[in-house]
Amino acid sequence: MRPATAEDVPAIVAMLADDPLGAQRESPDDLTPYLRALERLVADPNQHLIVATREGRVVGTLQLTIVPGLSRRGSTRSIIEGVRIHAAERGSGLGTRLIEWAIDASRREGCQLVQLTSDNTRTDAHRFYERLGFTASHVGFKLQL
């Protein structure tokens, strides 16, 4: 596992688009907005875009965001987003290793809580996160802008 680079963006976007939900919201044919986003992520010390590689190929990714806060006695939390595993690697344990990396990184950053959201339709992902110790303790809301 390592920080993502601009050269990794095509593979990351391909994984983001490789399911029914992602196919509706990602645009692998135009990498310009993704490359601009990567520049913002790299410039922000609270953002960690990670890729997992096997034999030189990007086969997994996630974004970890560190969020300082006042609630919970001034605790810092982390948010895991954009978890994707290449279709050929699913079931290999790579997803577990990525999430464990994010939890360990969160501890190193002084976080007291790790959180993530998962679309209601991703029931397999929900079972995966619960197996890793996450609990479905809140209801999430989103507002498209």
C-alpha positions in Angstrom: 0.0 0.0 0.0 1.2 3.5 -0.8 -0.1 7.0 -1.5 -1.8 7.4 -4.9 -0.1 9.3 -7.7 -1.4 10.9 -10.9 -0.3 7.7 -12.8 -2.8 5.7 -10.6 -5.8 7.8 -11.4 -7.0 5.9 -14.5 -7.0 2.6 -12.5 -8.7 4.2 -9.5 -11.4 5.8 -11.6 -11.9 2.4 -13.4 -12.5 0.7 -10.0 -14.9 3.5 -8.9 -16.9 3.1 -12.1 -17.0 -0.7 -11.9 -20.4 -1.3 -10.4 -24.0 -0.2 -11.0 -23.8 2.9 -8.7 -20.3 4.0 -9.8 -21.2 3.5 -13.5 -23.8 6.2 -13.1 -21.6 8.8 -11.4 -18.1 8.3 -12.7 -16.6 9.4 -16.0 -13.5 7.4 -16.8 -13.2 9.0 -20.3 -12.4 12.5 -18.8 -9.7 12.3 -16.1 -9.3 16.0 -15.7 -11.6 16.5 -12.7 -10.0 13.5 -11.0 -6.5 14.8 -11.5 -7.6 18.2 -10.1 -9.1 16.5 -7.1 -5.9 14.5 -6.5 -3.9 17.8 -6.4 -6.2 19.1 -3.7 -5.9 15.8 -1.8 -2.1 15.7 -1.9 -2.0 19.3 -0.7 -4.1 18.6 2.4 -2.3 16.8 5.2 -5.6 15.4 6.5 -6.3 13.5 3.3 -4.8 10.1 2.5 -5.6 8.6 -0.9 -4.1 5.1 -0.8 -3.7 2.4 -3.4 -2.9 -1.3 -3.0 -0.7 -2.8 -5.8 0.0 -6.3 -6.8 2.7 -7.0 -9.4 2.8 -3.3 -10.4 -1.0 -3.1 -10.9 -3.4 -0.9 -8.8 -5.9 -3.4 -7.4 -7.4 -1.5 -4.5 -8.0 2.0 -3.2 -9.5 4.0 -0.3 -9.5 7.6 0.9 -9.0 8.4 4.6 -9.9 11.8 5.9 -8.8 13.0 9.3 -11.4 15.4 10.9 -10.6 17.3 14.1 -13.7 18.3 16.1 -15.1 19.6 19.3 -17.7 16.9 19.9 -16.9 13.9 22.0 -14.6 16.0 24.2 -12.7 17.4 21.3 -11.9 14.1 19.7 -10.5 13.6 16.2 -12.3 11.1 13.9 -11.5 9.6 10.6 -13.7 9.0 7.6 -13.1 6.1 5.2 -14.5 6.8 1.7 -14.2 5.4 -1.8 -13.2 1.8 -0.9 -12.8 -0.2 -4.0 -11.2 -3.6 -4.8 -10.5 -4.7 -8.4 -13.0 -7.4 -9.4 -10.2 -10.0 -9.8 -9.0 -9.4 -6.3 -12.3 -9.6 -4.4 -12.3 -12.3 -1.8 -8.5 -12.3 -1.5 -8.4 -10.4 1.9 -7.2 -7.2 0.3 -10.2 -5.3 1.4 -9.6 -6.4 5.0 -6.0 -5.3 4.7 -7.0 -1.9 3.3 -9.5 -1.2 6.1 -7.0 -2.4 8.8 -4.4 0.0 7.3 -7.0 2.8 7.6 -7.8 1.9 11.2 -4.1 1.7 12.1 -3.4 5.1 10.4 -6.4 6.6 12.3 -4.8 5.5 15.5 -1.5 7.0 14.6 -3.3 10.2 13.8 -4.8 10.3 17.3 -8.4 9.5 16.2 -10.9 8.2 18.7 -13.5 7.1 16.1 -13.4 5.7 12.6 -16.6 6.1 10.5 -17.8 5.3 7.0 -20.9 5.3 5.0 -22.1 2.7 2.6 -25.0 2.9 0.1 -28.1 1.1 1.3 -27.9 -1.3 -1.7 -24.4 -2.6 -0.8 -25.5 -5.4 1.5 -22.4 -7.4 0.9 -20.2 -4.4 1.9 -22.4 -4.0 5.1 -21.6 -7.6 6.1 -17.9 -7.0 5.4 -17.7 -3.9 7.6 -19.7 -5.5 10.4 -17.3 -8.5 10.3 -14.5 -6.0 10.8 -16.2 -4.5 13.9 -18.1 -1.6 12.5 -21.7 -1.1 13.7 -24.6 0.4 11.8 -25.2 2.9 14.6 -26.5 5.9 12.7 -28.7 6.9 9.8 -26.9 8.9 7.1 -28.3 11.7 5.0 -27.0 13.4 1.9 -27.9 16.4 -0.1 -26.8 16.6 -3.7 -25.6 20.1 -4.6 
